[in-house]
Amino acid sequence: MKRYISIALILSIYCVKAQVDTFPYIANHTDDIKALTFSPDGKYVLSGGWDNTLTIQYNDSVGTVAQRIKGYSGAINSIAMSRDGKKLISGGQNGKLLIHYFESEYFELATLDTSLSLSNSQINKLVYGPGMRAIFSANDDGKLIMYDIVKQEARPIQGNRPITAMAVAIDRMSYFVAYEGSPDIFQIDIFGKLLKTYTGHSNDITDLEVSIDRKTLISSSRDKTIKVWNIAQAKATYTFIEHSWAVTDIDIDAFGKFLVSGALDGNVHIYNLTDGSLLQQIHLENYKINAIALSPDNTQIVAAAHLTSPADSTGYFVLPSGLKAIKVAVAKPINIEEIRHNYKQRLKVKSKLQQDKASEKKKENAPAPKKNKKKAEVPKTLKEQVKITINDNE
């Protein structure tokens, strides 16, 4: 009897079928949410979607709106922030990459800094580089673009199909991409050279995450599964099959120990990546999940969800993760303008040195000047002083 009680208690940890009204539902959009993330300090939840609006909400019990950013011509597909929380990037159907300053001390949190048209097609995924000096954009025309914020230069890698998912290793030496119509994942270097192919899914890839130690790649797919890959071997370590419909989005914690997933089956799963165990399952009855994010302190999950019935809902649930809270570490701010100024100064010095070197080389290779040999002339006064005498007596 005790044995059965123990089993029942264990199962109760893994599966939570609570009423949806048990969890706060934050509905600040007029159409479905496609992109969802926390600010690095966990104070804000940022969401964007089909209503062409990026909404910044306080991470409180009612999701108080701090700011609405309108003016997007098309759906917002992706939102990301720099690790210091000072820059916000977003992109979507109109193909424009928008970079906003983000400062919590100001009345208006986000102010537009730059609008870039790096591609003529829609942006499907954005990643803010871990070094905070580069932005990566995956586009519908197959281009993976690395935009150097300091140099203000774009370096595209051309693919042959729309990119459905993308992840960047922390050292920025490897990119992981998946294309529409393919179940495979491709690891490429900064020049676009294929390094490895990860084969195992049977349908399109929906999202990719790479661990901070660059040892693990996680992929979600429309085939209802999630795979955890050993990057060195390009082989799957675990395959999670608990979802019954397409897995739409995944997220991992800062240390790559835990994974959260959301799917069209209305289930939110929390996995332990160390041993591949399912820690918790939360079922949101009659909802489909579009996007998901784990809070920086690991205690909350936000899940963008809409009703399966025609009366679509327009928000996200705030769910308890059941994980132990960790200390939130926000990266030290960097001054891009100062770095850019120093970079330009170095370019000027380098250019001057190259000019001086070229000038010296030109002098070295120049032919020696010809010397004009002139016959020495005897001064007139000297001629007058010379007297020639002929003595006839000798």
C-alpha positions in Angstrom: 0.0 0.0 0.0 2.8 2.4 0.9 4.4 1.6 -2.4 1.3 2.7 -4.4 1.0 5.9 -2.3 4.6 6.7 -3.1 4.0 6.2 -6.8 0.9 8.4 -6.7 2.9 11.2 -5.0 5.6 11.0 -7.7 3.1 11.1 -10.5 1.4 14.2 -8.9 4.7 16.0 -9.2 5.0 15.4 -12.9 1.5 16.2 -14.0 -0.6 19.2 -13.1 -4.0 19.5 -14.7 -5.3 22.6 -13.1 -8.1 24.9 -14.2 -6.8 27.7 -16.4 -8.4 30.3 -14.1 -5.9 29.1 -11.5 -3.1 31.0 -13.2 -3.0 34.7 -14.0 -3.8 35.5 -17.6 -2.4 38.7 -19.0 -4.4 39.9 -22.0 -2.8 43.2 -23.3 -3.0 42.4 -27.1 -5.8 42.5 -29.6 -4.5 39.5 -31.5 -2.4 36.4 -30.9 1.1 36.7 -29.5 4.0 35.2 -31.5 7.1 36.4 -29.5 7.6 36.5 -25.7 10.6 37.2 -23.5 11.6 38.5 -20.1 14.0 41.4 -19.5 17.3 40.2 -18.1 16.5 41.5 -14.6 13.0 39.8 -14.7 11.2 43.0 -14.0 9.4 43.1 -17.4 7.6 40.8 -19.8 7.8 41.8 -23.5 5.4 40.5 -26.1 4.6 41.0 -29.7 2.4 39.4 -32.3 -0.3 39.7 -35.0 -1.7 43.1 -33.7 1.5 44.8 -34.9 2.3 46.0 -31.4 5.2 45.3 -29.0 3.9 45.6 -25.4 6.1 46.0 -22.4 4.4 44.8 -19.2 5.6 44.9 -15.6 6.1 41.4 -14.2 3.4 41.9 -11.6 0.2 40.0 -10.7 -1.8 41.9 -13.3 0.7 42.6 -16.0 0.5 46.4 -15.8 1.4 47.9 -19.2 4.5 50.0 -19.0 4.7 50.9 -22.7 3.1 50.0 -26.1 5.3 50.4 -29.2 3.1 50.7 -32.3 3.8 51.4 -35.9 4.9 47.9 -37.1 3.6 47.1 -40.5 3.0 43.4 -40.0 3.3 40.8 -37.3 6.2 40.8 -34.8 7.9 37.4 -35.0 10.9 37.8 -32.7 12.0 39.9 -29.7 15.3 39.8 -27.9 17.3 41.9 -25.4 21.0 42.5 -24.8 22.3 40.8 -21.7 22.8 44.1 -19.9 19.2 45.0 -20.6 20.0 48.2 -22.4 19.0 47.3 -25.9 15.8 45.8 -27.2 15.5 44.4 -30.8 12.5 43.2 -32.7 11.6 42.1 -36.2 8.9 40.5 -38.2 6.9 40.5 -41.4 8.1 43.9 -42.7 11.7 42.7 -42.7 12.9 45.7 -40.6 15.2 45.2 -37.6 14.3 47.8 -35.0 16.8 48.6 -32.2 15.5 50.4 -29.2 17.3 51.9 -26.2 15.9 50.4 -23.0 16.2 52.4 -19.8 14.0 51.8 -16.8 14.8 55.1 -15.2 13.1 57.1 -18.0 9.4 57.8 -18.4 9.4 56.0 -21.7 11.2 52.7 -21.3 12.1 52.1 -25.0 13.1 54.7 -27.5 14.0 53.9 -31.1 17.7 54.0 -31.9 18.0 52.4 -35.3 15.8 50.9 -38.0 17.6 48.6 -40.4 16.5 46.9 -43.6 19.0 44.1 -43.8 16.8 41.9 -46.0 13.8 42.3 -48.3 12.0 39.5 -46.6 10.4 38.9 -43.2 12.5 38.3 -40.1 11.7 34.9 -38.5 14.2 34.9 -35.6 16.5 37.4 -33.9 19.4 36.7 -31.5 21.3 39.3 -29.6 24.9 38.2 -29.6 26.3 37.2 -26.1 29.1 39.7 -26.5 26.4 42.4 -27.1 28.3 43.7 -30.1 26.4 41.7 -32.8 22.8 40.9 -33.8 21.8 37.8 -35.7 18.8 37.8 -38.0 17.3 34.7 -39.7 15.1 35.6 -42.6 12.5 34.2 -45.0 14.8 34.6 -48.0 17.2 32.1 -46.5 19.7 34.6 -45.3 21.4 34.4 -41.9 22.7 37.9 -41.3 25.3 38.9 -38.7 25.1 42.7 -38.1 28.1 44.1 -36.3 26.8 47.0 -34.2 30.3 48.5 -33.7 31.4 48.5 -37.3 27.8 49.0 -38.5 28.3 46.3 -41.1 26.1 43.4 -42.2 27.6 40.0 -43.2 25.0 37.7 -44.8 25.2 33.9 -45.3 22.9 32.8 -48.1 20.7 29.8 -47.7 18.3 28.3 -50.2 15.0 28.2 -48.1 13.3 30.2 -45.4 14.9 29.8 -42.0 12.5 28.4 -39.4 14.9 28.3 -36.4 18.4 29.6 -35.4 20.8 29.6 -32.5 24.3 31.0 -32.0 27.1 29.5 -29.8 28.4 31.8 -27.1 31.8 32.0 -28.8 30.0 33.1 -32.1 32.1 30.6 -34.0 29.2 28.3 -34.8 25.7 28.9 -36.0 22.8 26.4 -36.0 20.1 26.8 -38.6 17.0 24.9 -39.8 15.2 25.5 -43.0 11.5 25.2 -44.0 10.7 21.8 -45.4 13.6 20.1 -43.8 13.8 18.1 -40.5 17.6 18.5 -40.3 19.7 21.0 -38.4 22.9 22.4 -39.9 25.9 23.7 -38.0 27.9 26.2 -40.0 30.9 28.4 -39.3 31.0 32.2 -39.6 31.8 31.9 -43.3 28.8 29.6 -44.0 30.8 26.4 -44.3 28.9 23.3 -43.2 30.4 21.7 -40.1 27.9 19.1 -39.1 24.3 17.9 -39.8 22.0 16.8 -37.1 19.5 14.2 -38.4 16.7 12.6 -36.4 13.5 14.7 -36.6 10.8 13.9 -39.1 9.2 17.3 -39.6 10.2 21.0 -39.6 12.2 22.4 -36.7 10.4 25.1 -34.7 13.1 26.3 -32.3 16.7 25.8 -31.3 18.7 26.5 -28.1 22.4 26.0 -27.4 23.9 25.7 -23.9 26.4 28.2 -22.5 29.1 25.6 -22.5 28.6 24.8 -26.2 28.2 21.1 -25.5 24.4 20.8 -25.9 22.0 21.7 -28.6 18.2 21.4 -28.0 15.6 21.3 -30.8 11.8 21.3 -31.0 9.8 20.2 -34.0 6.4 19.9 -35.5 6.9 16.1 -35.2 5.8 16.5 -31.5 9.3 15.8 -30.1 12.2 17.6 -28.5 15.7 16.4 -29.0 18.8 17.1 -26.8 22.0 16.7 -28.9 25.6 16.1 -28.0 27.3 18.8 -30.3 30.7 17.0 -30.4 29.1 13.8 -31.7 26.1 15.4 -33.5 23.9 12.7 -31.9 20.8 12.9 -29.8 21.3 12.2 -26.1 17.6 12.4 -25.2 14.3 12.5 -27.2 11.3 13.8 -25.3 8.0 12.4 -26.7 5.5 13.6 -24.1 3.8 16.3 -26.3 0.9 15.1 -28.5 1.0 18.0 -31.0 3.5 20.2 -32.6 6.0 21.7 -30.2 6.0 25.5 -30.9 8.6 27.0 -28.6 11.3 26.1 -26.1 13.5 28.0 -23.6 16.4 27.0 -21.3 17.8 28.6 -18.1 21.1 30.5 -18.0 23.1 27.5 -17.0 21.5 25.0 -19.4 20.2 22.7 -16.7 16.4 23.1 -17.3 14.2 23.2 -20.4 10.6 24.5 -20.7 8.5 23.7 -23.7 5.1 24.7 -25.1 3.0 23.0 -27.8 -0.3 23.1 -29.6 -1.6 20.4 -27.3 -1.9 23.1 -24.5 0.9 21.5 -22.4 3.8 23.2 -20.8 6.6 20.8 -19.8 9.6 21.3 -17.6 12.6 19.0 -18.1 15.8 18.3 -16.3 18.5 18.3 -19.0 21.0 16.6 -16.7 19.2 13.3 -16.5 16.4 13.8 -19.2 13.5 13.6 -16.7 10.2 15.3 -16.9 9.8 17.5 -13.8 6.4 19.0 -14.4 3.5 19.1 -16.9 0.9 21.9 -16.8 -2.1 21.4 -19.0 -4.0 24.5 -20.2 -7.3 23.0 -21.3 -8.6 24.3 -24.7 -5.6 26.5 -25.3 -2.8 26.3 -27.9 0.6 27.6 -26.9 2.5 29.8 -29.4 5.5 31.0 -27.4 7.1 30.4 -24.0 9.8 31.9 -21.8 11.5 31.0 -18.5 12.1 33.9 -16.0 15.8 34.8 -15.2 15.4 33.5 -11.6 13.8 30.2 -12.9 10.6 30.6 -10.8 8.1 31.6 -13.5 7.1 30.6 -17.0 5.1 32.8 -19.3 3.2 31.0 -22.0 1.5 32.8 -24.9 -1.8 30.9 -25.6 -5.0 31.3 -27.5 -8.2 29.4 -27.3 -8.9 26.6 -29.8 -12.4 27.9 -30.2 -13.2 30.7 -32.7 -13.3 33.3 -29.9 -9.5 33.7 -29.7 -8.0 35.0 -26.6 -5.1 37.4 -26.7 -2.6 37.0 -23.9 -0.2 34.8 -21.9 -0.4 32.8 -18.7 2.0 33.2 -15.8 2.8 29.8 -14.4 4.9 28.6 -11.5 7.9 26.6 -12.6 8.4 24.7 -9.3 12.1 25.2 -9.7 14.4 26.6 -7.0 15.0 30.3 -7.4 18.5 31.4 -8.5 20.2 34.8 -8.2 19.6 37.0 -11.2 22.8 38.1 -12.8 22.6 41.0 -15.3 25.7 41.7 -17.5 27.7 44.8 -16.9 26.6 47.5 -19.4 28.8 48.3 -22.3 29.1 51.7 -24.1 28.7 51.0 -27.8 29.3 54.6 -28.8 32.6 54.6 -26.9 33.6 51.3 -28.4 32.7 52.6 -31.9 34.6 55.8 -31.4 37.7 53.8 -30.3 37.3 51.5 -33.2 37.2 54.5 -35.7 40.2 56.0 -34.0 42.1 52.7 -34.4 41.1 52.7 -38.1 42.5 56.2 -38.5 45.8 55.3 -36.9 46.0 52.2 -38.9 45.3 54.1 -42.1 47.9 56.7 -41.3 50.5 54.0 -40.6 49.7 52.3 -43.9 50.1 55.6 -45.7 53.4 56.4 -44.0 54.7 52.9 -44.8 53.6 53.2 -48.5 55.3 56.6 -48.7 58.6 55.2 -47.3 58.4 52.3 -49.6 57.9 54.6 -52.5 61.0 56.6 -51.5 63.0 53.4 -51.2 62.1 52.3 -54.7 62.5 55.6 -56.4 65.6 55.9 -58.8 68.5 57.9 -57.5 68.8 61.4 -59.0 71.3 61.8 -61.9 74.4 63.9 -61.2 75.4 66.5 -63.8 79.1 66.4 -64.5 80.4 69.9 -65.4 84.0 70.8 -66.5 85.7 72.8 -63.8 86.3 76.4 -65.0 89.4 78.3 -64.0 88.5 81.6 -62.4 89.0 84.6 -64.6 91.2 86.3 -62.0 93.5 83.2 -61.9 93.9 83.4 -65.7 95.1 87.0 -65.5 97.7 86.1 -62.9 99.4 83.4 -65.0 102.2 84.7 -67.1 104.1 82.5 -69.6 107.7 83.5 -70.3 109.9 82.1 -73.1 113.7 82.6 -72.7 115.4 82.5 -76.1 118.8 82.3 -74.5 118.3 78.8 -73.2 
